[in-house]
Each structure stands twice: as structure tokens, then as C-alpha cells.
């Protein structure tokens, strides 16, 4: 299966209806987004914790931008938090790259099986 190709086709179809990734997410009354991140297996070792509550920057709107932001934490974060290496759930539901990250959400990050 050609996942990247199908994903791009899906995004293009959404665009035909005026839907864009990262639109319309919930924030707190100050416009901030605070989420709980759960790290599993080696990701917990890399982060130094099993979970954390964190205010994410405005530029982090969806799963794809969250993983990109986490990779900026340091060199050891690059490979394990790569889009093809990490499986993300948002509020206990499997998430896609354009799944919105909203205030009060719980995001779990698990390494994909090799």
C-alpha cells in the first residue's frame, strides 16, 4: 500500500471542500493549548518521563506539527519521533497527521512496531 500517496490524495479531496488541517481547534480562554502527553517504551526513556502536561506553541496545531516540534527537543528525539516511527493517539483514538491537537486533550505517543 502506498500510504503517502493515498494520504496526499485524501488531503487534496478535503481541500476541494475547503477543509484544511489544523482549523477550528479548541483553546483555553487565553488562546493557549495545554495537553497531556503520555510517552511509552523507549520514548519515555528519551523524554525522561512517562507523562507531562505542557502548553504547546501556536504553531503546533495537529499531530504532524506536534511530532515536528518534539523533534526539535534535541538530536536524540529526531528518529524516534519521526512521522513513520511514532504512532499517536488523541484522546484514546488513533490519530492521523492532520488530527487537531486541542486544549485539554490527552496525546499518547507509542513507537511503531519495526
C-alpha positions as CSV (number, residue, x, y, z in Angstrom):
1,X,0.0,0.0,0.0
2,X,1.3,3.5,-0.9
3,X,0.3,5.3,2.3
4,X,2.0,8.7,1.4
5,X,0.3,8.8,-2.0
6,X,-3.2,7.9,-0.6
7,X,-2.7,10.4,2.3
8,X,-1.9,13.2,-0.2
9,X,-5.0,12.3,-2.3
10,X,-7.2,12.3,0.8
11,X,-5.8,15.8,1.8
12,X,-6.4,17.1,-1.7
13,X,-10.0,15.8,-1.6
14,X,-10.5,17.6,1.7
15,X,-9.1,20.7,0.2
16,X,-11.8,20.6,-2.6
17,X,-14.3,21.0,0.2
18,X,-12.4,23.9,1.9
19,X,-11.2,21.8,4.8
20,X,-7.6,22.4,5.9
21,X,-5.5,20.6,8.6
22,X,-5.4,22.5,11.9
23,X,-8.5,24.6,11.5
24,X,-11.0,25.2,14.3
25,X,-9.3,23.8,17.3
26,X,-10.3,24.4,21.0
27,X,-8.1,26.6,23.2
28,X,-8.4,27.9,26.7
29,X,-9.8,31.4,27.3
30,X,-6.4,32.9,26.8
31,X,-6.0,31.2,23.4
32,X,-3.5,28.7,24.8
33,X,-3.5,24.9,24.3
34,X,-2.5,22.7,27.2
35,X,-2.3,19.0,26.6
36,X,-1.2,15.9,28.5
37,X,1.4,13.9,26.6
38,X,2.0,10.2,27.5
39,X,5.2,8.6,26.4
40,X,5.6,4.8,26.1
41,X,8.6,2.4,26.0
42,X,11.8,4.0,24.7
43,X,10.0,7.3,24.2
44,X,9.6,7.6,28.0
45,X,13.4,7.0,28.3
46,X,14.2,9.7,25.8
47,X,11.8,12.2,27.3
48,X,12.8,11.3,30.9
49,X,9.2,10.9,32.0
50,X,6.1,8.8,31.4
51,X,3.8,11.8,31.0
52,X,3.8,15.6,31.1
53,X,1.3,18.4,30.9
54,X,2.5,21.1,28.5
55,X,1.5,24.3,26.8
56,X,2.2,23.9,23.1
57,X,3.1,26.8,20.9
58,X,0.5,28.3,18.5
59,X,2.4,26.7,15.6
60,X,1.6,23.2,16.9
61,X,-1.9,22.6,15.6
62,X,-2.0,18.9,14.7
63,X,-0.2,15.6,15.1
64,X,2.2,16.3,12.3
65,X,3.3,19.6,13.7
66,X,3.4,18.2,17.3
67,X,5.9,15.5,16.2
68,X,8.0,18.1,14.3
69,X,8.0,20.3,17.4
70,X,9.1,17.4,19.7
71,X,11.9,16.5,17.3
72,X,13.3,20.0,17.9
73,X,13.9,19.0,21.6
74,X,17.3,17.5,20.6
75,X,19.1,15.1,18.4
76,X,18.1,12.0,20.3
77,X,14.4,12.9,19.7
78,X,14.8,13.0,15.8
79,X,14.5,9.4,14.8
80,X,12.1,8.0,17.5
81,X,9.6,10.9,16.9
82,X,9.7,10.7,13.1
83,X,6.3,10.5,11.5
84,X,6.9,6.9,10.3
85,X,8.4,5.8,13.7
86,X,5.7,7.0,16.1
87,X,2.0,6.1,16.4
88,X,-0.1,8.8,18.1
89,X,-3.5,8.6,19.8
90,X,-5.5,11.7,20.6
91,X,-8.0,11.2,23.4
92,X,-7.5,7.4,23.1
93,X,-8.3,7.3,19.4
94,X,-5.7,6.6,16.7
95,X,-4.8,9.8,15.1
96,X,-3.8,10.9,11.6
97,X,-1.1,13.5,10.8
98,X,-3.8,16.2,10.5
99,X,-5.8,15.3,13.6
100,X,-6.2,18.5,15.6
101,X,-4.5,18.9,18.9
102,X,-6.9,20.7,21.2
103,X,-6.8,22.2,24.7
104,X,-7.3,19.6,27.4
105,X,-6.5,16.7,25.1
106,X,-4.5,13.6,26.0
107,X,-2.0,12.6,23.4
108,X,-0.2,9.2,23.7
109,X,2.9,8.5,21.6
110,X,4.0,4.9,21.1
111,X,6.8,3.6,18.9
112,X,5.5,1.8,15.8
113,X,6.5,-1.8,15.5
114,X,9.6,-2.4,13.4
